Amino acid sequence: MDLQSTDFELFGLPARFEQNAAALEERWKELQRQVHPDRFAAQGAAAQRVAAQWSARVNEAYRRLKDPHRRAAYLCELHGAPIRAEDNTAMPPAFLMLQMELREQIDDAGSLASLQSVEQQAAQMRQGILADLARQIDQQQDWPAAVQSVRALMFFDRFNLDLARKREALSA
């Protein structure tokens, strides 16, 4: 194993968006068994420190690969298309209008039933973005489009937090 390898290389997986979650988790467990610091207890403190570095590297890669948003962003970055969410928030006007409409629907939701409708709509849109990402990354290698889709996915991840807060407020 090489600390400088990509997450996909480390896990022995193809560098693609669509991944088998069960296979990913099984490979993570296998790698953790190989590098867990307890396996190196008899070899001294230095060997345990190296094993701890490896264990941390494996965990970091697993967290990134199992999360669709983080995995897509990572693939974009590997292909020279960083997301740059902190300094570039440009989105198409139609998506900005959609964001405003969805936020208004949350604000206007006066019951759990009306909020559930917004949640279902947002979940369908999020699933559509995930399908777009699979196509843009795995089939088309359209990195600029994938960057836009990752940014849209970021919106829906934050939006789901807002939905949860509204659900909690309506339940109180």
Contacts in CASP RR format, 6 or more apart in sequence:
PFRMAT RR
TARGET T0000
AUTHOR 0000-0000-0000
METHOD contacts of the structure
MODEL  1
MDLQSTDFELFGLPARFEQNAAALEERWKELQRQVHPDRFAAQGAAAQRV
AAQWSARVNEAYRRLKDPHRRAAYLCELHGAPIRAEDNTAMPPAFLMLQM
ELREQIDDAGSLASLQSVEQQAAQMRQGILADLARQIDQQQDWPAAVQSV
RALMFFDRFNLDLARKREALSA
1 10 0 8 1.000
1 35 0 8 1.000
1 54 0 8 1.000
2 9 0 8 1.000
2 10 0 8 1.000
3 53 0 8 1.000
3 54 0 8 1.000
3 57 0 8 1.000
6 15 0 8 1.000
6 78 0 8 1.000
7 60 0 8 1.000
7 61 0 8 1.000
7 64 0 8 1.000
7 65 0 8 1.000
7 74 0 8 1.000
8 14 0 8 1.000
8 15 0 8 1.000
8 65 0 8 1.000
10 31 0 8 1.000
10 57 0 8 1.000
10 58 0 8 1.000
10 61 0 8 1.000
11 24 0 8 1.000
11 27 0 8 1.000
11 28 0 8 1.000
11 31 0 8 1.000
11 61 0 8 1.000
11 62 0 8 1.000
11 65 0 8 1.000
12 27 0 8 1.000
13 19 0 8 1.000
13 23 0 8 1.000
13 24 0 8 1.000
13 27 0 8 1.000
13 65 0 8 1.000
15 75 0 8 1.000
15 78 0 8 1.000
16 75 0 8 1.000
16 137 0 8 1.000
16 138 0 8 1.000
17 68 0 8 1.000
17 71 0 8 1.000
17 72 0 8 1.000
17 75 0 8 1.000
17 133 0 8 1.000
17 134 0 8 1.000
17 137 0 8 1.000
17 138 0 8 1.000
18 134 0 8 1.000
18 138 0 8 1.000
19 65 0 8 1.000
19 71 0 8 1.000
21 66 0 8 1.000
24 62 0 8 1.000
24 65 0 8 1.000
24 66 0 8 1.000
25 66 0 8 1.000
28 58 0 8 1.000
28 62 0 8 1.000
31 58 0 8 1.000
32 55 0 8 1.000
32 58 0 8 1.000
32 59 0 8 1.000
33 39 0 8 1.000
35 51 0 8 1.000
35 54 0 8 1.000
35 55 0 8 1.000
35 58 0 8 1.000
36 51 0 8 1.000
36 55 0 8 1.000
37 48 0 8 1.000
37 51 0 8 1.000
37 52 0 8 1.000
37 55 0 8 1.000
39 51 0 8 1.000
40 47 0 8 1.000
40 48 0 8 1.000
40 50 0 8 1.000
40 51 0 8 1.000
41 48 0 8 1.000
63 70 0 8 1.000
64 70 0 8 1.000
64 71 0 8 1.000
64 74 0 8 1.000
65 71 0 8 1.000
65 74 0 8 1.000
68 130 0 8 1.000
68 133 0 8 1.000
68 153 0 8 1.000
69 150 0 8 1.000
69 153 0 8 1.000
69 154 0 8 1.000
69 157 0 8 1.000
72 133 0 8 1.000
72 137 0 8 1.000
72 146 0 8 1.000
72 149 0 8 1.000
72 150 0 8 1.000
72 153 0 8 1.000
73 83 0 8 1.000
73 150 0 8 1.000
75 137 0 8 1.000
75 146 0 8 1.000
76 82 0 8 1.000
76 83 0 8 1.000
76 137 0 8 1.000
76 143 0 8 1.000
76 146 0 8 1.000
76 147 0 8 1.000
76 150 0 8 1.000
77 83 0 8 1.000
79 141 0 8 1.000
79 143 0 8 1.000
80 143 0 8 1.000
81 143 0 8 1.000
81 144 0 8 1.000
81 146 0 8 1.000
81 147 0 8 1.000
82 147 0 8 1.000
83 147 0 8 1.000
83 150 0 8 1.000
83 151 0 8 1.000
83 154 0 8 1.000
85 151 0 8 1.000
85 154 0 8 1.000
89 151 0 8 1.000
91 99 0 8 1.000
91 148 0 8 1.000
91 151 0 8 1.000
91 152 0 8 1.000
91 155 0 8 1.000
92 148 0 8 1.000
95 152 0 8 1.000
95 155 0 8 1.000
98 125 0 8 1.000
99 155 0 8 1.000
99 159 0 8 1.000
102 118 0 8 1.000
102 121 0 8 1.000
102 122 0 8 1.000
102 159 0 8 1.000
103 159 0 8 1.000
103 162 0 8 1.000
105 118 0 8 1.000
105 121 0 8 1.000
106 115 0 8 1.000
106 118 0 8 1.000
106 162 0 8 1.000
106 163 0 8 1.000
106 166 0 8 1.000
108 114 0 8 1.000
109 115 0 8 1.000
109 118 0 8 1.000
109 166 0 8 1.000
109 170 0 8 1.000
110 170 0 8 1.000
111 170 0 8 1.000
112 167 0 8 1.000
112 170 0 8 1.000
112 171 0 8 1.000
115 163 0 8 1.000
115 166 0 8 1.000
115 167 0 8 1.000
115 170 0 8 1.000
118 163 0 8 1.000
119 163 0 8 1.000
119 167 0 8 1.000
122 156 0 8 1.000
122 159 0 8 1.000
122 160 0 8 1.000
122 163 0 8 1.000
125 156 0 8 1.000
126 153 0 8 1.000
126 156 0 8 1.000
126 160 0 8 1.000
129 149 0 8 1.000
129 152 0 8 1.000
129 153 0 8 1.000
129 156 0 8 1.000
130 153 0 8 1.000
132 145 0 8 1.000
132 149 0 8 1.000
133 146 0 8 1.000
133 149 0 8 1.000
133 150 0 8 1.000
133 153 0 8 1.000
136 142 0 8 1.000
136 143 0 8 1.000
136 145 0 8 1.000
136 146 0 8 1.000
136 149 0 8 1.000
137 143 0 8 1.000
137 146 0 8 1.000
END
